[in-house]
């Protein structure tokens, strides 16, 4: 927790991190259940009842506190990856409403999200449009006071259990990214179905969605027609940094577990930690963790100062997620055979970290963003 002394933080951030760490130690002790959907719903309700989800939404006239979001995700990830997921999706799923919603939209959705009473989801990716958002084919055609949605979305976190989805569809005002609009789509509408539930190596609710003539009121549009791409990118600029913070939390836990293993494991008449190669590995892990933390909280601090952080957020996500993969792999290696046994903390971390290098912009996309911003 020494990084909390860094000048990026105010006292309220330090108090928040300490309080959440204590809460996690008392409340996040149960092993993951077979019913991941039910456990995710329970975690959202638990986080809402404890007040933590209020940090995932912006109140009237308020801005999202990026440093608070990052500290919460780092702390939750260090304790429990599914708890981090539950918190993150409440933020990402409702983030566009916090940033762009009308007073009526905010009043309808955000208080329920903050209380943990409504689960949110962010529906951007499609079977042929992941990294290349402008290639999306899902369409929304104006029909009187409504829009009719047709198409599919996939890899949608909270898919199948969310109460509403912030969805992006092509409305055709212009070619490419300029012809996309954002909508709030309530679950259960006629013409909206869960086409497939998707299992991944670190289980969490995930689905492919299908829309067939799904009627959505025009009042459910976020912003104006053709602004959807901007809405999506503004949302991702906030929450991309928090993905980096979650990776940092995973890496911190891996370093903690690896250090404890090295100090307790007998090896060649001494301890594993006494071997120079082990000390070198631990040193690399510690350097990676701290360098990632500096990038994460630089980006978060800059955004909280009102700065545009497209480049800084991309740097943080790229370095923190790729670095966490290396740190966790090193921890698994320190555990030897135990490291790949299901139920070990490092084995769980190994599965948890892999998706973070892909979602909300794969590492290669972050490299493109950084290069583009440098060339401006």
Steps between C-alpha positions, in 0.01 A plus 500: 500500500803731494394639163217683677763744629565614142389857418238376251257445790302713743427389856149391393656255253726357769205458737294339222770244418559411866127464570440283194799279577360434849151437359638252244686309770173458692256437214678336205588162646261263324634273224339550161172314460400285205226749411708797386191700399355477850832579662547806279153628587575444868830687477332797330237511774771472766712776347192719463383448858847591630503822295794417275299520177430869557855555377416329169238760400505879486239699693326804353761764425784269609784344306619143535801484734745300291748450785224360722387265221855377455570453870176305542571274203860442608390408852212276393718322241765433761237325713256346248490523121123445476433779750711731284301390195169568677609852596657577162192408297277723710735784410566417135140398429361825635802720421352648185189598697720670762687686225226569243159418646211744523371584851211259442730217389736557790215503751351181357814287496791631708348485852401136442850421372656663807276303737581173321136456400554513121782327313657690211677389181695663215415359157756615242678195348357292216604175331682698226564824690713480811811713482363665182192661652419691181431166326191429712192376315228512767249758372241730652244634250275791595130411509285786628579560866705178519803327352494140380814304589628213285830314538723330754743589777747257652750465783261709710589486870193465726323372188203293610471651849508877435184705551603745228766537232668813363506393137663650192344463156540643153245774426661612174553874542844462340741222396708312756520611861303819439181306426468322835258589781465383862183369663389371839327168435304335780521122530189307407382719212323313218752416230794488744635153581807344657627300204785325683666485839882494471732313737853635547803395703422739788123450531275804499166577336560543128264473201419559136193717449261500204256775399219444250276801448552598863310827558685755718347842576686799355518637856744216580770644273810629679611831354405584141489282187848418372670576834523138613867448416596809702285376790671160488851648488430743786375209708798281415747780580372491858466127547804393295714647779303298753572180303868580550432544871334158519804345330715679756295343779549154352873564469530622860328184624730283286807674639368455854432130443833444323697672775327296772567178308866586448550578867333181623607238244804289600744460214850349486550525875384862516192690380389565145534871581872458575580406140634793293277404206194523723602840629552623145154374401340671801687822418365498143149437631522789746636740236219406262235556767630844596553618142144393414364679805673823403345490152155410633481776755662758274218442251234504772637819656521676164139420418386624839676828416281528190767390251442281196678171568461296182874432477559467876207260546627285212851495647364400840285219363771367271775493762290393798326209327808371319707548816247321718510201265877479551478545878232234536687258275809550718294430813367177347860400426600561862223267612616223266244223457267657757478807278283328241278315746139620491414680821838664550487880504768534232320253273184710528697819430653336192151448356369839616770714340487365147179670390617843620757508221211478252186674626442876485766514230756225442867574570567544130223760479656687791828509309321647199332763719829598663676522164219707349501741795878539480471593132250779561 
